[in-house]
């Protein structure tokens, strides 16, 4: 089985050959220096395509989670701030979330915060809560006054939807999770 470096080299050669075919240049009329120059440019572009990520590891649970850069996360810092948004790697020891630079040593917990899940849970809870409140009001007015009690869980559902719950796992430093920044080659 070929290693990753061989696969990248094969892809680079294939891209170079396709480029020469697209440009309608026969292989025998290009000097060796030009081929070498184009090959180096393609190879350097491929080798520079590395993505930054946060690696979350727990030796106790023997698990490793990788969250790539520009993904949505919720971070709780040691000074009590809760910051949510897309993160970017600033340097080897810090990240930026919503234009706030956070050192890895200041992070207490990290949680994934996908946009689709946030929108779906919020809208579902608000919609279901509104229906429950409406049914409770109709039953309370036309049938029995105890129907107004159904409005209480409906109001709680609306409030929960507005608060935008996140049911994903929270990785805390108290629970033996450690955070580090890594580079992932594509």
Secondary structure as UniProt FT lines:
FT   HELIX           4..22
FT   TURN            23..24
FT   HELIX           27..29
FT   HELIX           32..48
FT   STRAND          50..58
FT   TURN            59..62
FT   STRAND          63..68
FT   TURN            69..70
FT   STRAND          72..77
FT   TURN            78..79
FT   STRAND          82..91
FT   TURN            92..93
FT   STRAND          94..97
FT   TURN            98..99
FT   STRAND          100..103
FT   HELIX           104..106
FT   STRAND          107..112
FT   HELIX           115..142
FT   HELIX           145..149
FT   HELIX           150..163
FT   STRAND          170..172
FT   HELIX           173..175
FT   STRAND          177..185
//
